[in-house]
Amino acid sequence: MAVVEIQQILLQLFVIIAFAMAAAVICKLIKVPTVIGEVLVGIIIGNTGMFAALQLGGDAQVFEAFKQLGVIFLLFAVGLMTPYSELRKVGRTAFMVASLGVVFPFIGGYLFMTVLGYSLIPALFVGAAMVATSVGITARVIGDMGLGDAIESRILIGAAVIDDVLGMLVLAVVVGIAGGSGTDIAQTAIVAIEGVVFVIAVIIIGGMVIPRVRKIRERKVDVERPLQTSPPLISPLPLALVLCFGLSFIAASFGLAAIIGSFLAGMAFAEVQDRWPCKEKFEPINEFLVPFFFIFVGIQVQFASFNDILLIGLGLTAIAILTKIIGGGLGSRSLGSRSAMVIGVGMAPRGEVGLIVATIGLGMGVVTATIYSVVVFVSLATTIAAPAMLTYAFKARFKKKEKHIERDDEDGNLKFRDR
Amino acid sequence: MAVVEIQQILLQLFVIIAFAMAAAVICKLIKVPTVIGEVLVGIIIGNTGMFAALQLGGDAQVFEAFKQLGVIFLLFAVGLMTPYSELRKVGRTAFMVASLGVVFPFIGGYLFMTVLGYSLIPALFVGAAMVATSVGITARVIGDMGLGDAIESRILIGAAVIDDVLGMLVLAVVVGIAGGSGTDIAQTAIVAIEGVVFVIAVIIIGGMVIPRVRKIRERKVDVERPLQTSPPLISPLPLALVLCFGLSFIAASFGLAAIIGSFLAGMAFAEVQDRWPCKEKFEPINEFLVPFFFIFVGIQVQFASFNDILLIGLGLTAIAILTKIIGGGLGSRSLGSRSAMVIGVGMAPRGEVGLIVATIGLGMGVVTATIYSVVVFVSLATTIAAPAMLTYAFKARFKKKEKHIERDDEDGNLKFRDR
C-alpha cells in the first residue's frame, strides 16, 4: 500500500519538476519571468490527459500540501526582506494603497454584476472576491527581477498584507449579509476584528520581544567568548520553521490566510537574520517547493467550462485590473505616475486568494456555479496577465528614473525617500 | 475543506519540528547523535495522546510523503559522497561484507524460529526480514561524526546497496516459496534479476554517459568563453531532483526500495558536482525533511503490544546484531578487527527495510500478527541500538589507529588502502 503510494508520488514529482525545469529553460532563453512558464505548465497538465494519468485528483493531498507550503515559504522569504523598521517607513503609503485598492475593486465588481442584472448577494460576493490581492505572483516577479529593495516592491508587499486583512474583513461582512442572521454578523465581525488584532499584536509583540532576545545573546557572547561569535545551540532553520509554521497555524486558526502568519514570521526573523542566518537555507527549499504553487494555479484553469462565461469573464477581468490600477495608483500617486502604475499593476493578481473566496461562496451556496467559474476565471486571468504587465511597468519605471537613481545612491541600491 | 487540512498539517509540522529542535539541543548538550533524540521524540509522540491529537493516523499521507522523501533525499546525499570510481575501489570488500551479512542473519533468523517450534514458512520469512540493512541510521551517524571519507563508511554504504539488492532477492525467493505455485517462483526470480540488472545497468550507463556530458560542456566553455565558466542554463537543483525522482520511481517500479534509485542518482551526480553543484542545496532540504523519517521510525514503536513478545523479540534482536557482526566482520576482516567491528555494527540496523518486509509478510497472510510484531520490534531495537554501538565502535577504531593515520596521510583525511 505505502509502496504503491510513494511510487505514484515519485512519478508525480518527476514529471512536474521535469516540466518546470523545461519551462524555466525556455523562459530564460526568451527572457520572461519563470512564473509564467510554470503557470503555463500547470495549464498544460490540467487540460490534457496528464492530470488524470498522474492521478493528481485522487492523490492530491501531498501535492496540495507542497503547493500550500510553497506559498507559505515564499511569503516567509518575502517577510525576510521586510524588517519591521522598513514597514514603518512605507506604512502610510502602503495603507493608502491597500485601502483604495479594496474600495475601488469592490465597487467596480458590485456595479458590473448589478448592471448585468444579478441580484444583491451575488453582486456583493463578486465585489468581495475582487478585493483580494495575491502577493505570490508579484513577489516572484520582484524576485526574478532582483527588485526586492525597490520602494514599490516594499509598498506592494506591505499593502498586500494589509489588503489581505481588509479583504478578509470585507469577505466576513459580505458573508454575514449573505448568511442573513444577526448572530452571523456579530460572529463575522469578531473574526474580522481578530484578524486585525492578530497582525497588530504580532508586530507589536515581535517588536518588543526580538530586541530583548538579541540583547541576551549578545551579552552572553560578549562575556564568555569576547572575540569570536559562537555558533548558536539552536540551528537557524528549525527555529525559523517553528516560528513560520506556528504563526501560519495561528493565522489559519483565526480564519485568516496562513500566508499572513508566515509573512509575519519572516518579518520577525529578518530582525535576527545576522544571528540565525536562514535566508540561504530557505532558498533551495523554495526552489523545490514554490513551483508547485504556480503549477497548481495553472492546473485549476479548465478551458472546457469557460466557453459560456468567456465574455463576462473578460469584462470582469478588465474591471478587476483597472480598479486596482486606479485604487493602488491613487494611493501611491505621491511617488510619481510610473511608480503608481507599478503598484497598481502589482496589486492586480487575485491568484489563490480569489480562488479561496470563490470556493467559500460556492460552499455556502451563495453564488451559482457560473459566477464561481467567472470569479475563478478572473483570478487566473489577472494572475496570468500580471507578471507581463508588472515586468513592463517596472521596466518603464526604471527606464525613466535610472539616471536619477544612480545619482541618488552611491551603493547602487534602488533607494527612494517616501516624500 | 482545504483550509482545515492545511491548518492540521501546519499544526503537525509545528509540533514535530519543535520537538525535533528540542531533541537536537539536548543531544548536542549531552553529545549523542541527533538521530537518537529524533527516534525518541517519535516514540514519545507515538505512545502518548499526541499521535491521536495531531491526527497523524488519519491525515498521515503528507507526513508519510515527508518521511519517504526524507530518506530518499538522505540516500541521494549519501550517493553524492560516493562517486563511481570510489565504489570500484571498495567493491570487492563491500560485496563480501554484503554477501556474508546476508547469509549469516538469514540462517540465524531461520534457526532461531525453528528451534522455537515455528513452521518452515514463518521461519524463512523471519530469516528474510533479518537480511535487510537500513543504511539511513548508519549514514546519519557517519554524517554526525564527519566520517563520510573513512574507508569503513564507504564499504558500509556500498555493502548496504548490494545488501538491499540481495535482500530483495532473498525476500522474492521466500515470498515465492510462501506463495507456493511454480509461476510465482519464476516471476519472483524475474523481479530479483530485474533488480540486479537495474543497479548494474545504471552504474554502467552512468559511467559511460556522464564523462560524455562533461566533455560536451567543457568543450563548449572552452570555445565560447575560454576564460570564464558560464553558469549552466539548467539549474543544478531541478536537474538533481529530476534524476533523483526518476531513478527512485524506476527502482520502485522494479519492486526495489526507492532509496536504491536515489542513491544511484546521487552517485551519478557526484561525478558532475563541479559543474552542477547541488550538495549545498540539498543540505537545508534534508535538514527540513530527514528528521521526519527518524521520528516516524520512533512513532511505529507501540509499547503496549510488545508485552507478550518481549522475550522472543530481545532474543531475535541479539541474533540479528550478532549475525551481522559475524557476517560483516568476516567479510571485512582484512581491514583489522576494529574496522571489522565498525562494519558489522554498521550493518545491524534493519530500520525501514525490516518494517517494509514485515508489512509485506503480514499483507500476504504468510506471518501472524505476533511474528509481525516481533519483526517490527527487532527492526526498531537494532535501529535504536545501532547509533550508540556504531559511535562506540568508531571511537574504538580511531583511538587505536589515530597515530597511524596521521603518519599515513598529510592531508589529514582518513584514507586507507584496501590491502
HADDOCK unambig.tbl for C-alpha pairs under 7 A between the chains (distance, minus, plus):
assign (segid A and resid 6 and name CA) (segid B and resid 65 and name CA) 6.89 0.50 0.50
assign (segid A and resid 7 and name CA) (segid B and resid 249 and name CA) 5.68 0.50 0.50
assign (segid A and resid 7 and name CA) (segid B and resid 252 and name CA) 5.92 0.50 0.50
assign (segid A and resid 10 and name CA) (segid B and resid 245 and name CA) 5.53 0.50 0.50
assign (segid A and resid 10 and name CA) (segid B and resid 249 and name CA) 5.47 0.50 0.50
assign (segid A and resid 11 and name CA) (segid B and resid 249 and name CA) 6.03 0.50 0.50
assign (segid A and resid 13 and name CA) (segid B and resid 245 and name CA) 6.69 0.50 0.50
assign (segid A and resid 14 and name CA) (segid B and resid 242 and name CA) 5.33 0.50 0.50
assign (segid A and resid 14 and name CA) (segid B and resid 245 and name CA) 5.15 0.50 0.50
assign (segid A and resid 14 and name CA) (segid B and resid 246 and name CA) 5.60 0.50 0.50
assign (segid A and resid 17 and name CA) (segid B and resid 238 and name CA) 6.53 0.50 0.50
assign (segid A and resid 17 and name CA) (segid B and resid 242 and name CA) 6.27 0.50 0.50
assign (segid A and resid 18 and name CA) (segid B and resid 242 and name CA) 5.86 0.50 0.50
assign (segid A and resid 21 and name CA) (segid B and resid 238 and name CA) 6.14 0.50 0.50
assign (segid A and resid 25 and name CA) (segid B and resid 233 and name CA) 6.44 0.50 0.50
assign (segid A and resid 25 and name CA) (segid B and resid 234 and name CA) 6.32 0.50 0.50
assign (segid A and resid 61 and name CA) (segid B and resid 61 and name CA) 6.96 0.50 0.50
assign (segid A and resid 61 and name CA) (segid B and resid 62 and name CA) 6.65 0.50 0.50
assign (segid A and resid 62 and name CA) (segid B and resid 61 and name CA) 6.67 0.50 0.50
assign (segid A and resid 62 and name CA) (segid B and resid 62 and name CA) 5.07 0.50 0.50
assign (segid A and resid 62 and name CA) (segid B and resid 65 and name CA) 6.85 0.50 0.50
assign (segid A and resid 65 and name CA) (segid B and resid 6 and name CA) 6.88 0.50 0.50
assign (segid A and resid 65 and name CA) (segid B and resid 62 and name CA) 6.86 0.50 0.50
assign (segid A and resid 233 and name CA) (segid B and resid 25 and name CA) 6.37 0.50 0.50
assign (segid A and resid 234 and name CA) (segid B and resid 25 and name CA) 6.29 0.50 0.50
assign (segid A and resid 238 and name CA) (segid B and resid 17 and name CA) 6.51 0.50 0.50
assign (segid A and resid 238 and name CA) (segid B and resid 21 and name CA) 6.14 0.50 0.50
assign (segid A and resid 242 and name CA) (segid B and resid 14 and name CA) 5.32 0.50 0.50
assign (segid A and resid 242 and name CA) (segid B and resid 17 and name CA) 6.26 0.50 0.50
assign (segid A and resid 242 and name CA) (segid B and resid 18 and name CA) 5.87 0.50 0.50
assign (segid A and resid 245 and name CA) (segid B and resid 10 and name CA) 5.53 0.50 0.50
assign (segid A and resid 245 and name CA) (segid B and resid 13 and name CA) 6.68 0.50 0.50
assign (segid A and resid 245 and name CA) (segid B and resid 14 and name CA) 5.16 0.50 0.50
assign (segid A and resid 246 and name CA) (segid B and resid 14 and name CA) 5.59 0.50 0.50
assign (segid A and resid 249 and name CA) (segid B and resid 7 and name CA) 5.69 0.50 0.50
assign (segid A and resid 249 and name CA) (segid B and resid 10 and name CA) 5.47 0.50 0.50
assign (segid A and resid 249 and name CA) (segid B and resid 11 and name CA) 6.03 0.50 0.50
assign (segid A and resid 252 and name CA) (segid B and resid 7 and name CA) 5.92 0.50 0.50
assign (segid A and resid 281 and name CA) (segid B and resid 284 and name CA) 5.25 0.50 0.50
assign (segid A and resid 284 and name CA) (segid B and resid 281 and name CA) 5.26 0.50 0.50
assign (segid A and resid 284 and name CA) (segid B and resid 285 and name CA) 6.89 0.50 0.50
assign (segid A and resid 285 and name CA) (segid B and resid 284 and name CA) 6.91 0.50 0.50
assign (segid A and resid 285 and name CA) (segid B and resid 285 and name CA) 5.47 0.50 0.50
